[in-house]
């Protein structure tokens, strides 16, 4: 009995420490998804064009969310961009003039800041922010908890948020519409939701409900408000949606054409005397013959049976599809072109275009990644900076697609005396990980004494039979060189 009571008290303590991450936390997640799924709408091209060109931001966000939850091309593209970066970064300590990082109390702040960054699980947190920013045009959130060991963000419903102002540091100021809480009909649940929102929001709702303030909008202070907009705050990839609708229509057309090409009509002609027009089979006999043929063919849904008086023949209904043979491929490519992404990423047939497209995509995502960097820099300095040291955190343009190239380039720089950290960060190691691994290898396992590093290519002569310059990677070759190599491959080469 005592053990049971102790378990219950531990459970209650853990439950009280739980932090909700969005408004869906107070409802069954599966029922919530089904409710949203039931609201999905099939827009016409005319409706979509009108919303994109002249619709309100709320209408554009609703359209974007609708097609994101449809699990089609639109969602695939958003996931591609949101997960493109690894969201790994470099923490740079900046001691004040006359101070040194070797001083113990300054060094302690640096190591504490490193531990804080490692505990944030940035790839998960920033991927979520990127998805919401791509779907809704901006990520909106508030800081629920912030101390030297944790940072907790509460996602705000974007349809009840806006940002029309910036502070003196360039941070976007969020305005939140507290009428959102009226959408939560159950009073108990509403109170639970209000309890986890910042005091400035919950108190404004109380004043608004009691008629003490006239506006439902409340400005959230920059020290707790989090806003990451993409350009003007509209969903970035809306122009893809018309192309996806056209593709779906083209798929249905092609499906109907394919069915038409395989559909057959079996014409069962009952013979008769052409001279006297005398029937060789009576109508009831012909009916039985028809019924028998239908019975034999009932397993094939693409065959119809027609019984008449004459010979037996087969008619195949066939339409010409030569003019539309490449229609689906063109429609699909148009989706990616509208998104500014290369179709080679998803259906690769070339080489140089993929590399160029990936670079463009990384450049696009670095726009919002730089905003993440500024946000994290401000947070770290508020917690660990002082008159003796400040910090800068930068997210690096590292993706799964360019990891090898980034490691290669940063390793070359390290050989010339530049940062040893960059190759490690590209491999997925944190600054703390690299330091701990080297301590393990050098001090504990004594691997530097047991293992000798391999000689580099710069200190070795070319192997026997090897001559000439090393082969260039595909992205460094001229287009004409690539054409010549592909031509040689096709002809067999000499």
Secondary structure, 3 states (H helix, E strand, C coil): CHHHHHHHHHHHHHHHCCCCCCHHHHCCHHHHHHHHHHCCCCCCHHHHHHHHHHCCHHHHHHHHHHHHCCCCHHHHHHHHHHCCECCCEEEEEEECCCCCCCCHHHHHHHHHHHHHHHHCCHHHHHHHHHHHHHHHCEEEEEEEEECCCCEEEEECCHHHEEEEEECCCCCEEEEEEHHHHHHCCCHHHHHHHHHHCCHHHHHHHHHHHCCCCCCCEEEECCCCEEEEECCCCCCCCHHHHHHHHHHHHHHHHHHHHHHHHHCEEEEEECCECCCCCCECCCHHHHHHHHHHHHHHHCCCCCEEEEEECCCEEEEECCCCCHHHCCHHHHHHHHHHHHHCCCHHHCCCCCCHHHHHHHHHHHHHHHHHHHHHHHHHHHHHHHHHCCCCEEEEEEECCCECCCHHHHHHHHHHHHHCCCCCHHHHHHCCCCHHHHHHHHHHHHHHCCHHHHCCCCCCHHHCCCCCCCCCCCCCCHHHCCHHHHHHHHHHHHHCCC
